[in-house]
Amino acid sequence: MSQQPESMAVGDDSVVSFQAEMPLPLQQAMTRFIEGHPNWDQYRLVQAALAGFLVQNGIESREITRVYVGNMFRRETLLHGV
């Protein structure tokens, strides 16, 4: 996996950009999911996946849990049944 971290401060939040090689089946599945769920985008999907992985693997952080739950249960998702 190739990473090129590029950090910058944005207000009080921190943003990290990276590039990663992704197996084609994973990329295709991600594209299909996003096409079928228009209120999701690649950023929300990656944030939810990473936060979920960390929570499931023992990272005990309210902030990480909030990111995970916030991405999984956004208000638009509940209102539109997507």
mmCIF file of the N, C-alpha and C atoms, coordinates in Angstrom:
data_MODEL
# 
_entry.id   MODEL 
# 
loop_
_atom_site.group_PDB 
_atom_site.id 
_atom_site.type_symbol 
_atom_site.label_atom_id 
_atom_site.label_alt_id 
_atom_site.label_comp_id 
_atom_site.label_asym_id 
_atom_site.label_entity_id 
_atom_site.label_seq_id 
_atom_site.pdbx_PDB_ins_code 
_atom_site.Cartn_x 
_atom_site.Cartn_y 
_atom_site.Cartn_z 
_atom_site.occupancy 
_atom_site.B_iso_or_equiv 
_atom_site.pdbx_formal_charge 
_atom_site.auth_seq_id 
_atom_site.auth_comp_id 
_atom_site.auth_asym_id 
_atom_site.auth_atom_id 
_atom_site.pdbx_PDB_model_num 
ATOM 1   N N  . MET A 1 1  ? 0.850   -1.171 0.000  1.00 0.00 ? 1  MET A N  1 
ATOM 2   C CA . MET A 1 1  ? 0.000   0.000  0.000  1.00 0.00 ? 1  MET A CA 1 
ATOM 3   C C  . MET A 1 1  ? 0.896   1.234  0.000  1.00 0.00 ? 1  MET A C  1 
ATOM 4   N N  . SER A 1 2  ? 0.712   2.082  -0.932 1.00 0.00 ? 2  SER A N  1 
ATOM 5   C CA . SER A 1 2  ? 1.512   3.291  -1.069 1.00 0.00 ? 2  SER A CA 1 
ATOM 6   C C  . SER A 1 2  ? 0.784   4.450  -0.407 1.00 0.00 ? 2  SER A C  1 
ATOM 7   N N  . GLN A 1 3  ? 1.455   5.127  0.498  1.00 0.00 ? 3  GLN A N  1 
ATOM 8   C CA . GLN A 1 3  ? 0.831   6.265  1.168  1.00 0.00 ? 3  GLN A CA 1 
ATOM 9   C C  . GLN A 1 3  ? 1.672   7.503  0.955  1.00 0.00 ? 3  GLN A C  1 
ATOM 10  N N  . GLN A 1 4  ? 1.013   8.594  0.696  1.00 0.00 ? 4  GLN A N  1 
ATOM 11  C CA . GLN A 1 4  ? 1.671   9.880  0.587  1.00 0.00 ? 4  GLN A CA 1 
ATOM 12  C C  . GLN A 1 4  ? 0.938   10.844 1.507  1.00 0.00 ? 4  GLN A C  1 
ATOM 13  N N  . PRO A 1 5  ? 1.276   10.839 2.812  1.00 0.00 ? 5  PRO A N  1 
ATOM 14  C CA . PRO A 1 5  ? 0.539   11.702 3.735  1.00 0.00 ? 5  PRO A CA 1 
ATOM 15  C C  . PRO A 1 5  ? 0.763   13.171 3.425  1.00 0.00 ? 5  PRO A C  1 
ATOM 16  N N  . GLU A 1 6  ? -0.296  13.898 3.576  1.00 0.00 ? 6  GLU A N  1 
ATOM 17  C CA . GLU A 1 6  ? -0.256  15.342 3.352  1.00 0.00 ? 6  GLU A CA 1 
ATOM 18  C C  . GLU A 1 6  ? -1.201  15.954 4.369  1.00 0.00 ? 6  GLU A C  1 
ATOM 19  N N  . SER A 1 7  ? -0.659  16.453 5.475  1.00 0.00 ? 7  SER A N  1 
ATOM 20  C CA . SER A 1 7  ? -1.494  16.985 6.551  1.00 0.00 ? 7  SER A CA 1 
ATOM 21  C C  . SER A 1 7  ? -1.572  18.492 6.475  1.00 0.00 ? 7  SER A C  1 
ATOM 22  N N  . MET A 1 8  ? -2.743  19.004 6.813  1.00 0.00 ? 8  MET A N  1 
ATOM 23  C CA . MET A 1 8  ? -2.916  20.446 6.900  1.00 0.00 ? 8  MET A CA 1 
ATOM 24  C C  . MET A 1 8  ? -3.987  20.737 7.930  1.00 0.00 ? 8  MET A C  1 
ATOM 25  N N  . ALA A 1 9  ? -3.847  21.832 8.611  1.00 0.00 ? 9  ALA A N  1 
ATOM 26  C CA . ALA A 1 9  ? -4.841  22.209 9.611  1.00 0.00 ? 9  ALA A CA 1 
ATOM 27  C C  . ALA A 1 9  ? -5.986  22.939 8.929  1.00 0.00 ? 9  ALA A C  1 
ATOM 28  N N  . VAL A 1 10 ? -7.198  22.567 9.287  1.00 0.00 ? 10 VAL A N  1 
ATOM 29  C CA . VAL A 1 10 ? -8.394  23.222 8.768  1.00 0.00 ? 10 VAL A CA 1 
ATOM 30  C C  . VAL A 1 10 ? -9.238  23.580 9.977  1.00 0.00 ? 10 VAL A C  1 
ATOM 31  N N  . GLY A 1 11 ? -9.180  24.825 10.396 1.00 0.00 ? 11 GLY A N  1 
ATOM 32  C CA . GLY A 1 11 ? -9.883  25.211 11.613 1.00 0.00 ? 11 GLY A CA 1 
ATOM 33  C C  . GLY A 1 11 ? -9.331  24.407 12.772 1.00 0.00 ? 11 GLY A C  1 
ATOM 34  N N  . ASP A 1 12 ? -10.216 23.801 13.553 1.00 0.00 ? 12 ASP A N  1 
ATOM 35  C CA . ASP A 1 12 ? -9.789  22.953 14.660 1.00 0.00 ? 12 ASP A CA 1 
ATOM 36  C C  . ASP A 1 12 ? -9.624  21.506 14.233 1.00 0.00 ? 12 ASP A C  1 
ATOM 37  N N  . ASP A 1 13 ? -10.088 21.163 13.039 1.00 0.00 ? 13 ASP A N  1 
ATOM 38  C CA . ASP A 1 13 ? -10.003 19.789 12.556 1.00 0.00 ? 13 ASP A CA 1 
ATOM 39  C C  . ASP A 1 13 ? -8.713  19.587 11.781 1.00 0.00 ? 13 ASP A C  1 
ATOM 40  N N  . SER A 1 14 ? -8.291  18.352 11.711 1.00 0.00 ? 14 SER A N  1 
ATOM 41  C CA . SER A 1 14 ? -7.109  18.003 10.948 1.00 0.00 ? 14 SER A CA 1 
ATOM 42  C C  . SER A 1 14 ? -7.537  17.107 9.797  1.00 0.00 ? 14 SER A C  1 
ATOM 43  N N  . VAL A 1 15 ? -6.982  17.347 8.619  1.00 0.00 ? 15 VAL A N  1 
ATOM 44  C CA . VAL A 1 15 ? -7.319  16.576 7.432  1.00 0.00 ? 15 VAL A CA 1 
ATOM 45  C C  . VAL A 1 15 ? -6.057  15.897 6.935  1.00 0.00 ? 15 VAL A C  1 
ATOM 46  N N  . VAL A 1 16 ? -6.150  14.613 6.631  1.00 0.00 ? 16 VAL A N  1 
ATOM 47  C CA . VAL A 1 16 ? -5.036  13.868 6.072  1.00 0.00 ? 16 VAL A CA 1 
ATOM 48  C C  . VAL A 1 16 ? -5.488  13.288 4.747  1.00 0.00 ? 16 VAL A C  1 
ATOM 49  N N  . SER A 1 17 ? -4.719  13.540 3.705  1.00 0.00 ? 17 SER A N  1 
ATOM 50  C CA . SER A 1 17 ? -5.008  12.966 2.395  1.00 0.00 ? 17 SER A CA 1 
ATOM 51  C C  . SER A 1 17 ? -4.021  11.836 2.147  1.00 0.00 ? 17 SER A C  1 
ATOM 52  N N  . PHE A 1 18 ? -4.488  10.768 1.506  1.00 0.00 ? 18 PHE A N  1 
ATOM 53  C CA . PHE A 1 18 ? -3.576  9.680  1.177  1.00 0.00 ? 18 PHE A CA 1 
ATOM 54  C C  . PHE A 1 18 ? -4.047  8.976  -0.079 1.00 0.00 ? 18 PHE A C  1 
ATOM 55  N N  . GLN A 1 19 ? -3.109  8.300  -0.718 1.00 0.00 ? 19 GLN A N  1 
ATOM 56  C CA . GLN A 1 19 ? -3.417  7.467  -1.863 1.00 0.00 ? 19 GLN A CA 1 
ATOM 57  C C  . GLN A 1 19 ? -3.072  6.045  -1.474 1.00 0.00 ? 19 GLN A C  1 
ATOM 58  N N  . ALA A 1 20 ? -3.902  5.109  -1.904 1.00 0.00 ? 20 ALA A N  1 
ATOM 59  C CA . ALA A 1 20 ? -3.634  3.706  -1.611 1.00 0.00 ? 20 ALA A CA 1 
ATOM 60  C C  . ALA A 1 20 ? -4.051  2.865  -2.804 1.00 0.00 ? 20 ALA A C  1 
ATOM 61  N N  . GLU A 1 21 ? -3.224  1.879  -3.119 1.00 0.00 ? 21 GLU A N  1 
ATOM 62  C CA . GLU A 1 21 ? -3.611  0.934  -4.154 1.00 0.00 ? 21 GLU A CA 1 
ATOM 63  C C  . GLU A 1 21 ? -4.710  0.059  -3.576 1.00 0.00 ? 21 GLU A C  1 
ATOM 64  N N  . MET A 1 22 ? -5.723  -0.203 -4.391 1.00 0.00 ? 22 MET A N  1 
ATOM 65  C CA . MET A 1 22 ? -6.877  -0.958 -3.926 1.00 0.00 ? 22 MET A CA 1 
ATOM 66  C C  . MET A 1 22 ? -7.147  -2.092 -4.910 1.00 0.00 ? 22 MET A C  1 
ATOM 67  N N  . PRO A 1 23 ? -7.359  -3.313 -4.415 1.00 0.00 ? 23 PRO A N  1 
ATOM 68  C CA . PRO A 1 23 ? -7.702  -4.408 -5.321 1.00 0.00 ? 23 PRO A CA 1 
ATOM 69  C C  . PRO A 1 23 ? -8.965  -4.064 -6.113 1.00 0.00 ? 23 PRO A C  1 
ATOM 70  N N  . LEU A 1 24 ? -8.985  -4.458 -7.379 1.00 0.00 ? 24 LEU A N  1 
ATOM 71  C CA . LEU A 1 24 ? -10.094 -4.125 -8.267 1.00 0.00 ? 24 LEU A CA 1 
ATOM 72  C C  . LEU A 1 24 ? -11.451 -4.557 -7.709 1.00 0.00 ? 24 LEU A C  1 
ATOM 73  N N  . PRO A 1 25 ? -11.603 -5.780 -7.164 1.00 0.00 ? 25 PRO A N  1 
ATOM 74  C CA . PRO A 1 25 ? -12.924 -6.160 -6.626 1.00 0.00 ? 25 PRO A CA 1 
ATOM 75  C C  . PRO A 1 25 ? -13.403 -5.230 -5.507 1.00 0.00 ? 25 PRO A C  1 
ATOM 76  N N  . LEU A 1 26 ? -12.491 -4.765 -4.679 1.00 0.00 ? 26 LEU A N  1 
ATOM 77  C CA . LEU A 1 26 ? -12.857 -3.840 -3.605 1.00 0.00 ? 26 LEU A CA 1 
ATOM 78  C C  . LEU A 1 26 ? -13.286 -2.493 -4.184 1.00 0.00 ? 26 LEU A C  1 
ATOM 79  N N  . GLN A 1 27 ? -12.559 -2.017 -5.178 1.00 0.00 ? 27 GLN A N  1 
ATOM 80  C CA . GLN A 1 27 ? -12.912 -0.754 -5.831 1.00 0.00 ? 27 GLN A CA 1 
ATOM 81  C C  . GLN A 1 27 ? -14.270 -0.860 -6.516 1.00 0.00 ? 27 GLN A C  1 
ATOM 82  N N  . GLN A 1 28 ? -14.520 -1.974 -7.194 1.00 0.00 ? 28 GLN A N  1 
ATOM 83  C CA . GLN A 1 28 ? -15.802 -2.165 -7.876 1.00 0.00 ? 28 GLN A CA 1 
ATOM 84  C C  . GLN A 1 28 ? -16.954 -2.234 -6.880 1.00 0.00 ? 28 GLN A C  1 
ATOM 85  N N  . ALA A 1 29 ? -16.745 -2.929 -5.765 1.00 0.00 ? 29 ALA A N  1 
ATOM 86  C CA . ALA A 1 29 ? -17.790 -3.027 -4.741 1.00 0.00 ? 29 ALA A CA 1 
ATOM 87  C C  . ALA A 1 29 ? -18.083 -1.659 -4.136 1.00 0.00 ? 29 ALA A C  1 
ATOM 88  N N  . MET A 1 30 ? -17.040 -0.879 -3.905 1.00 0.00 ? 30 MET A N  1 
ATOM 89  C CA . MET A 1 30 ? -17.219 0.458  -3.353 1.00 0.00 ? 30 MET A CA 1 
ATOM 90  C C  . MET A 1 30 ? -18.008 1.332  -4.328 1.00 0.00 ? 30 MET A C  1 
ATOM 91  N N  . THR A 1 31 ? -17.674 1.253  -5.600 1.00 0.00 ? 31 THR A N  1 
ATOM 92  C CA . THR A 1 31 ? -18.378 2.036  -6.623 1.00 0.00 ? 31 THR A CA 1 
ATOM 93  C C  . THR A 1 31 ? -19.845 1.638  -6.700 1.00 0.00 ? 31 THR A C  1 
ATOM 94  N N  . ARG A 1 32 ? -20.122 0.330  -6.691 1.00 0.00 ? 32 ARG A N  1 
ATOM 95  C CA . ARG A 1 32 ? -21.518 -0.142 -6.733 1.00 0.00 ? 32 ARG A CA 1 
ATOM 96  C C  . ARG A 1 32 ? -22.290 0.339  -5.513 1.00 0.00 ? 32 ARG A C  1 
ATOM 97  N N  . PHE A 1 33 ? -21.673 0.259  -4.348 1.00 0.00 ? 33 PHE A N  1 
ATOM 98  C CA . PHE A 1 33 ? -22.345 0.697  -3.127 1.00 0.00 ? 33 PHE A CA 1 
ATOM 99  C C  . PHE A 1 33 ? -22.697 2.179  -3.209 1.00 0.00 ? 33 PHE A C  1 
ATOM 100 N N  . ILE A 1 34 ? -21.741 3.001  -3.615 1.00 0.00 ? 34 ILE A N  1 
ATOM 101 C CA . ILE A 1 34 ? -21.968 4.449  -3.694 1.00 0.00 ? 34 ILE A CA 1 
ATOM 102 C C  . ILE A 1 34 ? -23.033 4.774  -4.733 1.00 0.00 ? 34 ILE A C  1 
ATOM 103 N N  . GLU A 1 35 ? -23.029 4.067  -5.859 1.00 0.00 ? 35 GLU A N  1 
ATOM 104 C CA . GLU A 1 35 ? -24.054 4.292  -6.883 1.00 0.00 ? 35 GLU A CA 1 
ATOM 105 C C  . GLU A 1 35 ? -25.443 3.923  -6.371 1.00 0.00 ? 35 GLU A C  1 
ATOM 106 N N  . GLY A 1 36 ? -25.526 2.908  -5.517 1.00 0.00 ? 36 GLY A N  1 
ATOM 107 C CA . GLY A 1 36 ? -26.806 2.468  -4.973 1.00 0.00 ? 36 GLY A CA 1 
ATOM 108 C C  . GLY A 1 36 ? -27.264 3.248  -3.758 1.00 0.00 ? 36 GLY A C  1 
ATOM 109 N N  . HIS A 1 37 ? -26.380 4.038  -3.180 1.00 0.00 ? 37 HIS A N  1 
ATOM 110 C CA . HIS A 1 37 ? -26.675 4.819  -1.976 1.00 0.00 ? 37 HIS A CA 1 
ATOM 111 C C  . HIS A 1 37 ? -26.183 6.247  -2.201 1.00 0.00 ? 37 HIS A C  1 
ATOM 112 N N  . PRO A 1 38 ? -26.980 7.072  -2.873 1.00 0.00 ? 38 PRO A N  1 
ATOM 113 C CA . PRO A 1 38 ? -26.517 8.403  -3.282 1.00 0.00 ? 38 PRO A CA 1 
ATOM 114 C C  . PRO A 1 38 ? -26.157 9.355  -2.143 1.00 0.00 ? 38 PRO A C  1 
ATOM 115 N N  . ASN A 1 39 ? -26.564 9.063  -0.928 1.00 0.00 ? 39 ASN A N  1 
ATOM 116 C CA . ASN A 1 39 ? -26.181 9.938  0.185  1.00 0.00 ? 39 ASN A CA 1 
ATOM 117 C C  . ASN A 1 39 ? -24.819 9.545  0.768  1.00 0.00 ? 39 ASN A C  1 
ATOM 118 N N  . TRP A 1 40 ? -24.181 8.523  0.205  1.00 0.00 ? 40 TRP A N  1 
ATOM 119 C CA . TRP A 1 40 ? -22.828 8.124  0.582  1.00 0.00 ? 40 TRP A CA 1 
ATOM 120 C C  . TRP A 1 40 ? -21.873 8.586  -0.504 1.00 0.00 ? 40 TRP A C  1 
ATOM 121 N N  . ASP A 1 41 ? -20.653 8.932  -0.107 1.00 0.00 ? 41 ASP A N  1 
ATOM 122 C CA . ASP A 1 41 ? -19.592 9.193  -1.071 1.00 0.00 ? 41 ASP A CA 1 
ATOM 123 C C  . ASP A 1 41 ? -18.345 8.458  -0.595 1.00 0.00 ? 41 ASP A C  1 
ATOM 124 N N  . GLN A 1 42 ? -17.282 8.520  -1.391 1.00 0.00 ? 42 GLN A N  1 
ATOM 125 C CA . GLN A 1 42 ? -16.080 7.763  -1.049 1.00 0.00 ? 42 GLN A CA 1 
ATOM 126 C C  . GLN A 1 42 ? -15.485 8.211  0.282  1.00 0.00 ? 42 GLN A C  1 
ATOM 127 N N  . TYR A 1 43 ? -15.624 9.465  0.616  1.00 0.00 ? 43 TYR A N  1 
ATOM 128 C CA . TYR A 1 43 ? -15.055 9.974  1.862  1.00 0.00 ? 43 TYR A CA 1 
ATOM 129 C C  . TYR A 1 43 ? -15.813 9.430  3.073  1.00 0.00 ? 43 TYR A C  1 
ATOM 130 N N  . ARG A 1 44 ? -17.113 9.465  2.999  1.00 0.00 ? 44 ARG A N  1 
ATOM 131 C CA . ARG A 1 44 ? -17.936 8.944  4.094  1.00 0.00 ? 44 ARG A CA 1 
ATOM 132 C C  . ARG A 1 44 ? -17.710 7.447  4.254  1.00 0.00 ? 44 ARG A C  1 
ATOM 133 N N  . LEU A 1 45 ? -17.633 6.723  3.141  1.00 0.00 ? 45 LEU A N  1 
ATOM 134 C CA . LEU A 1 45 ? -17.437 5.275  3.187  1.00 0.00 ? 45 LEU A CA 1 
ATOM 135 C C  . LEU A 1 45 ? -16.095 4.915  3.815  1.00 0.00 ? 45 LEU A C  1 
ATOM 136 N N  . VAL A 1 46 ? -15.034 5.587  3.404  1.00 0.00 ? 46 VAL A N  1 
ATOM 137 C CA . VAL A 1 46 ? -13.707 5.296  3.953  1.00 0.00 ? 46 VAL A CA 1 
ATOM 138 C C  . VAL A 1 46 ? -13.639 5.679  5.429  1.00 0.00 ? 46 VAL A C  1 
ATOM 139 N N  . GLN A 1 47 ? -14.232 6.820  5.808  1.00 0.00 ? 47 GLN A N  1 
ATOM 140 C CA . GLN A 1 47 ? -14.242 7.211  7.222  1.00 0.00 ? 47 GLN A CA 1 
ATOM 141 C C  . GLN A 1 47 ? -14.976 6.176  8.069  1.00 0.00 ? 47 GLN A C  1 
ATOM 142 N N  . ALA A 1 48 ? -16.147 5.737  7.597  1.00 0.00 ? 48 ALA A N  1 
ATOM 143 C CA . ALA A 1 48 ? -16.929 4.749  8.348  1.00 0.00 ? 48 ALA A CA 1 
ATOM 144 C C  . ALA A 1 48 ? -16.173 3.430  8.449  1.00 0.00 ? 48 ALA A C  1 
ATOM 145 N N  . ALA A 1 49 ? -15.548 3.007  7.351  1.00 0.00 ? 49 ALA A N  1 
ATOM 146 C CA . ALA A 1 49 ? -14.812 1.740  7.348  1.00 0.00 ? 49 ALA A CA 1 
ATOM 147 C C  . ALA A 1 49 ? -13.614 1.796  8.293  1.00 0.00 ? 49 ALA A C  1 
ATOM 148 N N  . LEU A 1 50 ? -12.851 2.865  8.229  1.00 0.00 ? 50 LEU A N  1 
ATOM 149 C CA . LEU A 1 50 ? -11.674 2.992  9.086  1.00 0.00 ? 50 LEU A CA 1 
ATOM 150 C C  . LEU A 1 50 ? -12.067 3.105  10.556 1.00 0.00 ? 50 LEU A C  1 
ATOM 151 N N  . ALA A 1 51 ? -13.058 3.929  10.844 1.00 0.00 ? 51 ALA A N  1 
ATOM 152 C CA . ALA A 1 51 ? -13.508 4.073  12.232 1.00 0.00 ? 51 ALA A CA 1 
ATOM 153 C C  . ALA A 1 51 ? -14.070 2.755  12.752 1.00 0.00 ? 51 ALA A C  1 
ATOM 154 N N  . GLY A 1 52 ? -14.856 2.058  11.931 1.00 0.00 ? 52 GLY A N  1 
ATOM 155 C CA . GLY A 1 52 ? -15.402 0.760  12.333 1.00 0.00 ? 52 GLY A CA 1 
ATOM 156 C C  . GLY A 1 52 ? -14.309 -0.252 12.611 1.00 0.00 ? 52 GLY A C  1 
ATOM 157 N N  . PHE A 1 53 ? -13.293 -0.291 11.762 1.00 0.00 ? 53 PHE A N  1 
ATOM 158 C CA . PHE A 1 53 ? -12.161 -1.196 11.965 1.00 0.00 ? 53 PHE A CA 1 
ATOM 159 C C  . PHE A 1 53 ? -11.466 -0.907 13.295 1.00 0.00 ? 53 PHE A C  1 
ATOM 160 N N  . LEU A 1 54 ? -11.211 0.362  13.562 1.00 0.00 ? 54 LEU A N  1 
ATOM 161 C CA . LEU A 1 54 ? -10.522 0.735  14.803 1.00 0.00 ? 54 LEU A CA 1 
ATOM 162 C C  . LEU A 1 54 ? -11.351 0.389  16.036 1.00 0.00 ? 54 LEU A C  1 
ATOM 163 N N  . VAL A 1 55 ? -12.641 0.679  16.001 1.00 0.00 ? 55 VAL A N  1 
ATOM 164 C CA . VAL A 1 55 ? -13.522 0.370  17.135 1.00 0.00 ? 55 VAL A CA 1 
ATOM 165 C C  . VAL A 1 55 ? -13.570 -1.140 17.363 1.00 0.00 ? 55 VAL A C  1 
ATOM 166 N N  . GLN A 1 56 ? -13.719 -1.907 16.290 1.00 0.00 ? 56 GLN A N  1 
ATOM 167 C CA . GLN A 1 56 ? -13.811 -3.365 16.410 1.00 0.00 ? 56 GLN A CA 1 
ATOM 168 C C  . GLN A 1 56 ? -12.503 -3.996 16.867 1.00 0.00 ? 56 GLN A C  1 
ATOM 169 N N  . ASN A 1 57 ? -11.399 -3.271 16.709 1.00 0.00 ? 57 ASN A N  1 
ATOM 170 C CA . ASN A 1 57 ? -10.099 -3.811 17.093 1.00 0.00 ? 57 ASN A CA 1 
ATOM 171 C C  . ASN A 1 57 ? -9.544  -3.168 18.354 1.00 0.00 ? 57 ASN A C  1 
ATOM 172 N N  . GLY A 1 58 ? -10.442 -2.679 19.197 1.00 0.00 ? 58 GLY A N  1 
ATOM 173 C CA . GLY A 1 58 ? -10.064 -2.305 20.546 1.00 0.00 ? 58 GLY A CA 1 
ATOM 174 C C  . GLY A 1 58 ? -9.679  -0.864 20.799 1.00 0.00 ? 58 GLY A C  1 
ATOM 175 N N  . ILE A 1 59 ? -9.788  0.005  19.815 1.00 0.00 ? 59 ILE A N  1 
ATOM 176 C CA . ILE A 1 59 ? -9.491  1.413  20.074 1.00 0.00 ? 59 ILE A CA 1 
ATOM 177 C C  . ILE A 1 59 ? -10.665 1.998  20.853 1.00 0.00 ? 59 ILE A C  1 
ATOM 178 N N  . GLU A 1 60 ? -10.403 2.440  22.061 1.00 0.00 ? 60 GLU A N  1 
ATOM 179 C CA . GLU A 1 60 ? -11.453 2.999  22.906 1.00 0.00 ? 60 GLU A CA 1 
ATOM 180 C C  . GLU A 1 60 ? -11.347 4.514  22.884 1.00 0.00 ? 60 GLU A C  1 
ATOM 181 N N  . SER A 1 61 ? -12.137 5.110  22.021 1.00 0.00 ? 61 SER A N  1 
ATOM 182 C CA . SER A 1 61 ? -12.112 6.560  21.856 1.00 0.00 ? 61 SER A CA 1 
ATOM 183 C C  . SER A 1 61 ? -13.518 7.032  21.526 1.00 0.00 ? 61 SER A C  1 
ATOM 184 N N  . ARG A 1 62 ? -14.028 7.935  22.327 1.00 0.00 ? 62 ARG A N  1 
ATOM 185 C CA . ARG A 1 62 ? -15.369 8.474  22.057 1.00 0.00 ? 62 ARG A CA 1 
ATOM 186 C C  . ARG A 1 62 ? -15.418 9.163  20.699 1.00 0.00 ? 62 ARG A C  1 
ATOM 187 N N  . GLU A 1 63 ? -14.343 9.872  20.358 1.00 0.00 ? 63 GLU A N  1 
ATOM 188 C CA . GLU A 1 63 ? -14.317 10.593 19.087 1.00 0.00 ? 63 GLU A CA 1 
ATOM 189 C C  . GLU A 1 63 ? -14.401 9.626  17.906 1.00 0.00 ? 63 GLU A C  1 
ATOM 190 N N  . ILE A 1 64 ? -13.645 8.532  17.964 1.00 0.00 ? 64 ILE A N  1 
ATOM 191 C CA . ILE A 1 64 ? -13.665 7.541  16.879 1.00 0.00 ? 64 ILE A CA 1 
ATOM 192 C C  . ILE A 1 64 ? -15.035 6.875  16.814 1.00 0.00 ? 64 ILE A C  1 
ATOM 193 N N  . THR A 1 65 ? -15.604 6.539  17.960 1.00 0.00 ? 65 THR A N  1 
ATOM 194 C CA . THR A 1 65 ? -16.939 5.937  17.988 1.00 0.00 ? 65 THR A CA 1 
ATOM 195 C C  . THR A 1 65 ? -17.968 6.898  17.404 1.00 0.00 ? 65 THR A C  1 
ATOM 196 N N  . ARG A 1 66 ? -17.855 8.182  17.720 1.00 0.00 ? 66 ARG A N  1 
ATOM 197 C CA . ARG A 1 66 ? -18.775 9.184  17.152 1.00 0.00 ? 66 ARG A CA 1 
ATOM 198 C C  . ARG A 1 66 ? -18.654 9.258  15.634 1.00 0.00 ? 66 ARG A C  1 
ATOM 199 N N  . VAL A 1 67 ? -17.432 9.201  15.123 1.00 0.00 ? 67 VAL A N  1 
ATOM 200 C CA . VAL A 1 67 ? -17.232 9.225  13.667 1.00 0.00 ? 67 VAL A CA 1 
ATOM 201 C C  . VAL A 1 67 ? -17.918 8.019  13.041 1.00 0.00 ? 67 VAL A C  1 
ATOM 202 N N  . TYR A 1 68 ? -17.717 6.852  13.642 1.00 0.00 ? 68 TYR A N  1 
ATOM 203 C CA . TYR A 1 68 ? -18.312 5.624  13.112 1.00 0.00 ? 68 TYR A CA 1 
ATOM 204 C C  . TYR A 1 68 ? -19.841 5.697  13.125 1.00 0.00 ? 68 TYR A C  1 
ATOM 205 N N  . VAL A 1 69 ? -20.401 5.980  14.282 1.00 0.00 ? 69 VAL A N  1 
ATOM 206 C CA . VAL A 1 69 ? -21.861 6.024  14.416 1.00 0.00 ? 69 VAL A CA 1 
ATOM 207 C C  . VAL A 1 69 ? -22.441 7.156  13.567 1.00 0.00 ? 69 VAL A C  1 
ATOM 208 N N  . GLY A 1 70 ? -21.775 8.298  13.559 1.00 0.00 ? 70 GLY A N  1 
ATOM 209 C CA . GLY A 1 70 ? -22.249 9.425  12.765 1.00 0.00 ? 70 GLY A CA 1 
ATOM 210 C C  . GLY A 1 70 ? -22.319 9.107  11.283 1.00 0.00 ? 70 GLY A C  1 
ATOM 211 N N  . ASN A 1 71 ? -21.327 8.380  10.773 1.00 0.00 ? 71 ASN A N  1 
ATOM 212 C CA . ASN A 1 71 ? -21.340 8.005  9.360  1.00 0.00 ? 71 ASN A CA 1 
ATOM 213 C C  . ASN A 1 71 ? -22.354 6.912  9.069  1.00 0.00 ? 71 ASN A C  1 
ATOM 214 N N  . MET A 1 72 ? -22.540 6.002  9.994  1.00 0.00 ? 72 MET A N  1 
ATOM 215 C CA . MET A 1 72 ? -23.466 4.892  9.761  1.00 0.00 ? 72 MET A CA 1 
ATOM 216 C C  . MET A 1 72 ? -24.921 5.334  9.842  1.00 0.00 ? 72 MET A C  1 
ATOM 217 N N  . PHE A 1 73 ? -25.212 6.298  10.695 1.00 0.00 ? 73 PHE A N  1 
ATOM 218 C CA . PHE A 1 73 ? -26.602 6.665  10.947 1.00 0.00 ? 73 PHE A CA 1 
ATOM 219 C C  . PHE A 1 73 ? -26.851 8.149  10.747 1.00 0.00 ? 73 PHE A C  1 
ATOM 220 N N  . ARG A 1 74 ? -26.418 8.669  9.631  1.00 0.00 ? 74 ARG A N  1 
ATOM 221 C CA . ARG A 1 74 ? -26.698 10.074 9.322  1.00 0.00 ? 74 ARG A CA 1 
ATOM 222 C C  . ARG A 1 74 ? -28.186 10.275 9.184  1.00 0.00 ? 74 ARG A C  1 
ATOM 223 N N  . ARG A 1 75 ? -28.623 11.453 9.504  1.00 0.00 ? 75 ARG A N  1 
ATOM 224 C CA . ARG A 1 75 ? -30.047 11.785 9.452  1.00 0.00 ? 75 ARG A CA 1 
ATOM 225 C C  . ARG A 1 75 ? -30.636 11.527 8.068  1.00 0.00 ? 75 ARG A C  1 
ATOM 226 N N  . GLU A 1 76 ? -29.900 11.869 6.985  1.00 0.00 ? 76 GLU A N  1 
ATOM 227 C CA . GLU A 1 76 ? -30.425 11.659 5.635  1.00 0.00 ? 76 GLU A CA 1 
ATOM 228 C C  . GLU A 1 76 ? -30.719 10.180 5.387  1.00 0.00 ? 76 GLU A C  1 
ATOM 229 N N  . THR A 1 77 ? -29.854 9.316  5.921  1.00 0.00 ? 77 THR A N  1 
ATOM 230 C CA . THR A 1 77 ? -30.054 7.883  5.746  1.00 0.00 ? 77 THR A CA 1 
ATOM 231 C C  . THR A 1 77 ? -31.364 7.450  6.387  1.00 0.00 ? 77 THR A C  1 
ATOM 232 N N  . LEU A 1 78 ? -31.632 7.919  7.577  1.00 0.00 ? 78 LEU A N  1 
ATOM 233 C CA . LEU A 1 78 ? -32.845 7.523  8.280  1.00 0.00 ? 78 LEU A CA 1 
ATOM 234 C C  . LEU A 1 78 ? -34.086 8.106  7.619  1.00 0.00 ? 78 LEU A C  1 
ATOM 235 N N  . LEU A 1 79 ? -33.983 9.330  7.131  1.00 0.00 ? 79 LEU A N  1 
ATOM 236 C CA . LEU A 1 79 ? -35.139 9.985  6.530  1.00 0.00 ? 79 LEU A CA 1 
ATOM 237 C C  . LEU A 1 79 ? -35.498 9.413  5.168  1.00 0.00 ? 79 LEU A C  1 
ATOM 238 N N  . HIS A 1 80 ? -34.501 9.009  4.395  1.00 0.00 ? 80 HIS A N  1 
ATOM 239 C CA . HIS A 1 80 ? -34.755 8.557  3.032  1.00 0.00 ? 80 HIS A CA 1 
ATOM 240 C C  . HIS A 1 80 ? -34.790 7.038  2.898  1.00 0.00 ? 80 HIS A C  1 
ATOM 241 N N  . GLY A 1 81 ? -34.537 6.333  3.982  1.00 0.00 ? 81 GLY A N  1 
ATOM 242 C CA . GLY A 1 81 ? -34.597 4.877  3.932  1.00 0.00 ? 81 GLY A CA 1 
ATOM 243 C C  . GLY A 1 81 ? -33.539 4.244  3.052  1.00 0.00 ? 81 GLY A C  1 
ATOM 244 N N  . VAL A 1 82 ? -32.441 4.953  2.822  1.00 0.00 ? 82 VAL A N  1 
ATOM 245 C CA . VAL A 1 82 ? -31.375 4.410  1.973  1.00 0.00 ? 82 VAL A CA 1 
ATOM 246 C C  . VAL A 1 82 ? -30.421 3.632  2.832  1.00 0.00 ? 82 VAL A C  1 
# 
